[in-house]
Amino acid sequence: MGGSRTDRAEEVRSLQRGIDLGMSLIDTAEMYGDGAAEDLVGEAIRGRRDDVFLVSKVYPHNASFDGVRAACERSLRRLGTDRLELYLLHWPGQVPLSETVKGFERLVEAGMIRQWGVSNFDPQDMRALLDVPGGDAVATNQVLYNLSCRGVEWDLLPEARAAGCPLMAYSPIDQARLLRDPELAALAQEVDVTPAQLALAWVVDGGGVIAIPKAGRVEHVEQNAAAAEIRISDEIRSRLDAIFPPPQGPTPLAMI
């Protein structure tokens, strides 16, 4: 979001409508639109900051002990706030994790962030993080997860659930590609929901996963909100498994 001036008003309305509907978590990053997305989010939450659970992310090359503080300060200025509920390392980089964790903990102590986490960490990355002093304070791992990209179910998701560390699923409808799948469309029609709603409901139904779909139109936000009420029966789950098979072994972590 924030990349087009012509869509900006509708995107702001969409975020505000989501807050109205109780969808309080808003995810952004310094990378998105080179800061433009954070600026747009700041506009959308103005006067409603206490209603929002705000998440942003830091570039790996900015995640040194001092760099992460400077990056966070820039994000806070763009967002028009004095704190983040959650701050994530966008993906593993060259800065030692021990240095990044220390930087995050300093931000917690300063009240600039409440918690920190990571994004695009595979199981090996997560184990390396947990070996770092303070690494067990990680609050979440944000990864690509949807019906057509299920590799995390083999190891990353079970390990996260066992550790009580939820995953955040980005692109839960696969950048809208799932909406063009005829079998998913037919199944969604059977249960009287949209394909996007069925895909979203499936992502969160098993527990331990938060979905963060992009929705730049008010009608899509309202449809996404309604997906929270959908429950996936064993029959529907089995039929989805037949259309989108689960992994049969370890799979490299997918990223976009």
PyMOL commands that set and color helices and strands:
alter all, ss='L'
color gray80, all
select helices_A, chain A and resi 8-20+32-45+49-51+60-62+65-79+97-109+123-130+135-137+151-153+156-163+174-180+182-190+195-205+218-227+234-243
alter helices_A, ss='H'
color red, helices_A
select strands_A, chain A and resi 25-27+53-58+84-89+113-119+141-144+167-170+209-212
alter strands_A, ss='S'
color yellow, strands_A
deselect
rebuild
show_as cartoon
